[in-house]
Amino acid sequence: ALSTPVYAASLVPDPAHTAEPGSPPSIGWAQSDAGGNPVNVQWLVGDVAGKRSVVATTRLSGDAYLHHSFTATGAFAVDLVVRSGPSLSQRGVGFGLSHGEPGPTGNRALYLAFLGNGQIGVNDGTQWRLLTPYRPNAWHQLRLVVDPSAEGPEPRGLGGAWLYIDGKLTSETAIPLASSAGRPDTVYVNNGGGSGQQLVVADIRVTPLDTLSAPQSLFAQVERPAGSLPARVALTWTPVEGARRTNGYRVFRCGDPIGYASSTSFIDAEVKPGMAYSYTVRAVAEGGSEGLPSWPAAAVVPVAAISEGATGGAFDLVVYGGTPGGVAAALAAARRGSRVALISANHELGGMMSGGLGVTDERRRQAASGLFKEFVGRVLAAYQQAYGADSRQVRECSSGYWFEPGIAEAIFSNMVASTPGITVYWNQTIDAVETAPLWRVPEAQKRVTALVTRPTSGGPERLRFTARTFVDATYEGGLASAAGASFRVGREARSEFGEQYAGVVYWSWDTMELLPGSTGDGDKRIQAYNYRFTLTNRVGNRAQIPKPPHYERFIRIYRSIANDVQDGKIAHISQVISFGALPNDKYDINNMGRYWPSTDYIEHNYDYPTATPQRRSEIAAEHREYILGMLWYLQHDPDLPEGFRREALQWGFPLDQYQDNNHFPQQLYVREGIRIEGRYLFTEHDAESTQTTPRAPVHQDSVAVAEYPMDSHATRNREPDHPDALEGFFYLPCTTMPSQVPLGVLQPKGFDALMVCCAVSATHVGYGTLRLEPLYMAMGEACGVVADLARRRWIPTSRMPVLPVQQDLTTHGALLTYFDDIAETAGVFQAMQTLGTRGLFEDYAAKPNATLDRGTAAQWLVRAVGVPATPEALLALSPGASASAPLTRSELTAWLRYVKQTYLRLVSTGSWVPSLPEPASDVVTRGEFCSAVWRFLP
């Protein structure tokens, strides 16, 4: 047991010493329910392990808040001792701060709890964020150092709190307080969320702190002075106000002091190219003591200046679209020696990934590969450099898969800037595409010869680009359609390809099956778009949501939300819009699939895929206004309960993101536009198990792997006959399998010198597993490799053989075949990836170290090499041996020699019989077999 600590005078009495054991705490301590109503006594004074405490048991329902109000004019500390439960499987004590009664929605400023996963977490009304682990069945000393935010003559304050457990600070970064709840004036403990576990709390105290509040609104901006001077980081913040005099500020970089500022700005010129840094600032009192730290601000220093173009010209490759797929295509080609023009319609790189989509859509991280995996690694490294390997930001970036938009843009920019051979053209859109007929290329009748662009904002200037290859990396497929490539729009009928989820469908979230009314009829409807904007509840980094000019235009859509709140269907903003947690208390906001209305502006994008640029801009503006109006409604409409609005008011746009666009992303989330008609059409069946194997169909020309569940957002608003299902919406995690993406989906039918990495060839249902940013990058990488290899071989891209492409991709860690059990670092990675495209594996287990039997080996060799030998002929080379017996090294050598000698005309003259490594045993493993056969391939 912990001894009772020594405190300054507490602003609240210790509840354990206000009454006799067995009685409820008194002297201002009250107990109430989630509605703020008095409840039957659940917290009682008791003696536990010789320590006077307050004791309760956890409740699944009818929990009680034990609370006491106080008055603090500045920073203060909350101390309490908690005994954790005997098991980590149940939720334990909840505790925190509120403005008034802690139960009602919108009153809680801070809510923490001992969770059932062994972590202390914080809940801001959207989800639990994990802070620190705790030990079971142990006493823990907890301290909250609180710097509340307040307007007017009082100290403004940070609006955050730091948590200490057993004397150790859990994170250098404070936890935000929900400032919309008002200044915290009540401390509470809570017993909700368990099933009878005893809760013990002791020594609750609230004490004022004699310290300066934290500076607010710290921003870090990378500056590149004129000339050849290196980049530097400029810091600004707002002054600390209050009764105590401030004698300047101390500036910290990555936790270490680097300087002193007498005003509210500082220049850090001692930064290194390509590095990420975080900064905090503390006010310094007249006596030299430091106040509380600001929120951190981070900056990623450019590794070099991006090479920017002012005139067009001749290139090996022109990539139209600054999306992640476009960046990947440019990087892949330039790193192999091509001269690349990368053309962006705006002044940023990264498309949706730098435009708000910070929670990566992925189900199996084993499928991450190539340039996307490099990007993820750079994200993780940036957070580690800036905040430290054990920081909350590193935990919350989820190994680099979850990131702030600004971090994504900085990393994409550095990847491009550090790659020689890429020239970037900003703010350019298509003016014309020049083509020429082809007569001697059976695979194509037309080739793209030039692209002419004009400024996105208008103007007479024109730039003309010529190249051996062009890649369309736009979400809209604008280059391909302008060149005359055929394409599909809307939804195929179920009868066209036998796709179960094609056409008109009503899908149940509960059963994950189709509902009556799912006719499967095809149409031209498009799944809904939205913006993946960002919200934060950090005071000082939060811009208020503006009311859009045409708010009344949308109010009829929003009104059903108030009805649903009144009917008890929803109670929080997080049930209307989806919050995806990002580092630094930001959230990636998306549509709520199970609720309407949400951020998808359904039915208002039908004409977008084939619209003019002007009409597309109008549609994007309508989507933006619709979303702004919804947020305004959730925060201000009087038909919503006050507590609901107060909870919603804690959210705003982060001031440190999208600074050139009023803190709102530029990129509309075009989930699906046109889909080119390519040499291969990817359908629902390509992402499902075959009738004979668990694996999806094999494609010998595979250049990437898809793994995300096929899905579609809604195409129609809620209908009276279908109140619980939005037409067009489905999500298929149970039937979607990891699949191979054939090269043919990237190649528009009938074209040479043109490839596509986003608006690829697929049906509406099949496109559901292809339309993800990681896969756009993988397909873009494949486009770049094809373009560069065709350049070096002086052949058209349409005639580029796939095997060299596959060998190049796998050399750089890209996937062609999905396996559950093999990493790119494995020595047999390339071999098993390539032979996976030859149909050797019936499931997703490579089992590289497992022994291979003769019968399976004979079948594999015939499939892999593609010669007319039969498995029986190979087995006959060792008469009398069982097909189930392990394959030996001498047999494999004999088989390869037999294939070479017998079918030499079908095998490249460069093929050879590879030597096998020194054996640990005479039998051959699956990995060794694949390695030998892969080296034998023509």
SULTA-V369885 format. One record per helix or strand. SS is the DSSP state (@ for helix, = for strand). FROM is the first residue (numbers start at 1). TO is the last residue. If there is no record, write none. Layout:
BEGIN
((SS & FROM & TO) (SS & FROM & TO))
END
This chain:
BEGIN
((@ & 15 & 17) (= & 30 & 32) (= & 38 & 38) (= & 44 & 48) (= & 51 & 57) (= & 59 & 59) (= & 65 & 69) (= & 76 & 83) (= & 94 & 98) (= & 108 & 114) (= & 119 & 123) (= & 128 & 133) (= & 139 & 147) (= & 160 & 165) (= & 168 & 169) (= & 175 & 176) (@ & 179 & 181) (= & 186 & 190) (= & 192 & 192) (= & 198 & 208) (= & 216 & 224) (= & 231 & 238) (= & 246 & 253) (= & 256 & 261) (= & 265 & 268) (= & 276 & 285) (= & 290 & 293) (= & 297 & 300) (= & 308 & 308) (= & 313 & 320) (@ & 324 & 334) (= & 340 & 343) (= & 359 & 359) (@ & 365 & 367) (@ & 370 & 387) (@ & 392 & 396) (@ & 398 & 400) (= & 402 & 402) (@ & 405 & 417) (= & 422 & 425) (= & 428 & 437) (= & 444 & 455) (= & 462 & 472) (@ & 478 & 483) (= & 487 & 488) (= & 491 & 491) (@ & 494 & 497) (= & 507 & 507) (= & 514 & 514) (= & 523 & 523) (= & 530 & 530) (= & 534 & 536) (= & 542 & 543) (@ & 551 & 553) (@ & 555 & 566) (@ & 573 & 575) (= & 577 & 582) (= & 586 & 591) (@ & 608 & 610) (@ & 613 & 636) (@ & 642 & 648) (= & 652 & 654) (= & 669 & 669) (= & 675 & 676) (= & 678 & 678) (= & 682 & 682) (@ & 684 & 687) (= & 689 & 689) (= & 696 & 696) (= & 702 & 706) (= & 710 & 712) (= & 719 & 719) (= & 722 & 722) (= & 730 & 732) (= & 739 & 742) (@ & 743 & 746) (= & 748 & 748) (= & 750 & 752) (= & 754 & 756) (= & 762 & 762) (@ & 764 & 767) (@ & 773 & 793) (@ & 797 & 799) (@ & 802 & 811) (@ & 829 & 838) (= & 851 & 851) (= & 853 & 853) (@ & 854 & 865) (@ & 871 & 878) (= & 886 & 886) (= & 888 & 888) (@ & 889 & 902) (@ & 904 & 906) (= & 923 & 923) (= & 925 & 925) (@ & 926 & 936))
END
